[in-house]
Amino acid sequence: MWLPIAGLLVGILLGFLFSVEIPLGIVKYTAIAILAAIDTILGGLRARLEDRFDLPIFVSGFFANTFFAALLTVIGDLLGVDIYLGALIAFSIRIFGNVGFIRRDLVEGYWRGLTRQERQSVFSGRQ
């Protein structure tokens, strides 16, 4: 449990210590990659909270999402159209949906002290 938190802290520290300038030609690709990573991480966290996390699906989802979003960006650049905005909107919708689910699950589960089975029985109307 401590390893991801340590990695996050080291990454934040390195981000403050070193200045990284992203060339203007790849800014779109960087934005797509960052959103794909955030979407995948939040989707994995949601799957973990639902007790259905699967590592191969998690990893393949990251690479597939990133590949197709980058492909849309390349095609858009070749055509002179900002098609990558579609991927940005789709990732943003998925991110907000996952954040909403995670927030709801944490509030119901941890602050109210209900187990997953108890929450499911309450929401399905069964007692």
The 8 nearest C-alpha neighbors of each residue, nearest first, counted from 0:
[[1, 2, 3, 4, 5, 6, 7, 8],
 [0, 2, 4, 3, 5, 6, 7, 8],
 [1, 3, 5, 4, 0, 6, 7, 8],
 [4, 2, 6, 5, 1, 7, 0, 8],
 [3, 5, 7, 1, 6, 2, 8, 0],
 [6, 4, 2, 8, 7, 3, 1, 9],
 [7, 5, 3, 9, 4, 8, 10, 2],
 [6, 8, 4, 10, 5, 9, 3, 11],
 [7, 9, 5, 11, 10, 6, 12, 4],
 [10, 8, 12, 6, 11, 7, 13, 5],
 [11, 9, 7, 13, 8, 12, 6, 14],
 [12, 10, 14, 8, 13, 9, 7, 15],
 [11, 13, 9, 15, 14, 10, 8, 16],
 [14, 12, 16, 10, 15, 11, 17, 9],
 [15, 13, 11, 12, 16, 17, 10, 18],
 [14, 16, 12, 13, 17, 11, 18, 10],
 [17, 15, 13, 14, 12, 18, 11, 19],
 [18, 16, 14, 15, 13, 19, 12, 20],
 [17, 19, 20, 16, 14, 15, 13, 21],
 [20, 18, 17, 21, 14, 22, 16, 15],
 [19, 21, 22, 18, 23, 17, 26, 25],
 [20, 22, 23, 19, 26, 25, 29, 24],
 [23, 21, 24, 25, 20, 26, 19, 29],
 [22, 24, 26, 25, 21, 27, 20, 28],
 [25, 23, 22, 26, 27, 21, 28, 29],
 [24, 26, 28, 27, 23, 22, 29, 21],
 [25, 27, 29, 23, 28, 24, 30, 21],
 [28, 26, 30, 25, 29, 31, 72, 24],
 [27, 29, 31, 25, 30, 26, 32, 69],
 [30, 28, 32, 26, 31, 27, 33, 25],
 [29, 31, 27, 33, 28, 32, 34, 26],
 [30, 32, 28, 34, 29, 33, 35, 27],
 [33, 31, 35, 29, 30, 34, 65, 28],
 [32, 34, 36, 30, 35, 31, 29, 37],
 [35, 33, 37, 31, 36, 32, 38, 30],
 [34, 36, 32, 38, 33, 37, 65, 31],
 [35, 37, 33, 39, 34, 38, 40, 32],
 [36, 38, 34, 40, 39, 35, 41, 33],
 [39, 37, 35, 41, 94, 36, 40, 42],
 [38, 40, 42, 36, 37, 41, 61, 43],
 [41, 39, 43, 37, 42, 38, 36, 44],
 [40, 42, 44, 38, 43, 39, 45, 97],
 [43, 41, 39, 45, 44, 40, 38, 46],
 [44, 42, 46, 40, 41, 45, 39, 47],
 [43, 45, 41, 47, 46, 42, 40, 48],
 [44, 46, 42, 48, 47, 43, 101, 41],
 [47, 45, 52, 49, 43, 51, 44, 48],
 [48, 46, 52, 50, 44, 49, 45, 51],
 [47, 49, 45, 50, 46, 44, 104, 101],
 [48, 50, 46, 47, 51, 45, 52, 115],
 [51, 49, 47, 48, 52, 46, 45, 53],
 [50, 52, 46, 49, 47, 53, 48, 45],
 [53, 51, 46, 47, 50, 43, 54, 57],
 [52, 54, 56, 55, 57, 51, 46, 43],
 [53, 55, 57, 56, 58, 52, 59, 43],
 [56, 54, 58, 57, 53, 59, 60, 52],
 [55, 57, 59, 54, 53, 58, 60, 52],
 [56, 58, 54, 60, 55, 59, 53, 43],
 [59, 57, 61, 55, 60, 56, 54, 62],
 [60, 58, 56, 62, 61, 57, 63, 55],
 [61, 59, 63, 57, 58, 62, 56, 64],
 [60, 62, 58, 64, 59, 63, 39, 65],
 [61, 63, 65, 59, 64, 60, 66, 58],
 [62, 64, 66, 60, 65, 61, 59, 67],
 [65, 63, 61, 67, 66, 62, 60, 68],
 [64, 66, 62, 68, 63, 67, 35, 32],
 [67, 65, 63, 69, 64, 68, 62, 70],
 [68, 66, 70, 69, 64, 65, 63, 71],
 [67, 69, 71, 65, 70, 66, 86, 64],
 [70, 68, 72, 66, 71, 67, 65, 73],
 [69, 71, 67, 73, 72, 68, 66, 74],
 [72, 70, 68, 74, 69, 73, 83, 75],
 [71, 73, 83, 69, 75, 70, 74, 82],
 [74, 72, 76, 70, 75, 71, 69, 77],
 [75, 73, 77, 71, 76, 72, 70, 78],
 [74, 76, 80, 82, 72, 78, 73, 81],
 [75, 77, 79, 73, 74, 78, 72, 80],
 [78, 76, 74, 75, 79, 73, 80, 72],
 [79, 77, 75, 80, 76, 74, 81, 73],
 [78, 80, 76, 77, 75, 81, 74, 82],
 [81, 79, 75, 78, 82, 76, 77, 74],
 [80, 82, 75, 83, 84, 79, 76, 72],
 [83, 81, 75, 84, 80, 85, 71, 72],
 [84, 82, 72, 86, 85, 81, 71, 87],
 [85, 83, 87, 82, 86, 81, 88, 72],
 [86, 84, 88, 83, 87, 82, 89, 81],
 [85, 87, 89, 83, 84, 88, 68, 90],
 [88, 86, 84, 90, 85, 89, 91, 83],
 [87, 89, 91, 85, 86, 90, 84, 92],
 [88, 90, 86, 92, 91, 87, 85, 93],
 [91, 89, 93, 87, 92, 88, 94, 86],
 [90, 92, 94, 88, 89, 93, 87, 95],
 [93, 91, 89, 95, 94, 90, 96, 88],
 [92, 94, 96, 90, 91, 95, 97, 89],
 [95, 93, 91, 97, 38, 96, 92, 90],
 [94, 96, 98, 92, 97, 93, 99, 91],
 [97, 95, 93, 99, 94, 98, 92, 100],
 [96, 98, 100, 94, 99, 95, 101, 41],
 [99, 97, 95, 101, 100, 96, 102, 94],
 [100, 98, 96, 102, 97, 101, 95, 103],
 [99, 101, 97, 103, 102, 98, 104, 96],
 [102, 100, 104, 98, 103, 99, 45, 105],
 [101, 103, 99, 105, 100, 104, 98, 106],
 [104, 102, 100, 106, 101, 105, 107, 99],
 [105, 103, 101, 107, 102, 106, 108, 100],
 [104, 106, 108, 102, 109, 107, 103, 101],
 [107, 105, 103, 110, 104, 108, 109, 102],
 [108, 106, 104, 111, 105, 109, 103, 110],
 [109, 107, 113, 105, 112, 106, 104, 111],
 [108, 110, 112, 105, 111, 106, 107, 113],
 [109, 111, 106, 112, 108, 107, 105, 113],
 [112, 110, 107, 109, 113, 108, 106, 105],
 [111, 113, 109, 108, 110, 114, 107, 106],
 [114, 112, 108, 111, 117, 118, 115, 107],
 [115, 113, 117, 116, 108, 118, 112, 109],
 [114, 116, 118, 117, 119, 113, 108, 49],
 [117, 115, 119, 118, 114, 120, 113, 121],
 [116, 118, 120, 114, 115, 119, 113, 121],
 [119, 117, 121, 115, 116, 120, 122, 113],
 [118, 120, 116, 122, 121, 117, 123, 115],
 [119, 121, 125, 117, 123, 118, 122, 126],
 [122, 120, 118, 124, 119, 123, 125, 117],
 [123, 121, 119, 124, 120, 118, 125, 117],
 [122, 124, 120, 121, 125, 119, 118, 126],
 [123, 125, 121, 122, 120, 126, 119, 118],
 [126, 124, 120, 123, 121, 122, 119, 117],
 [125, 120, 121, 124, 117, 123, 122, 119]]
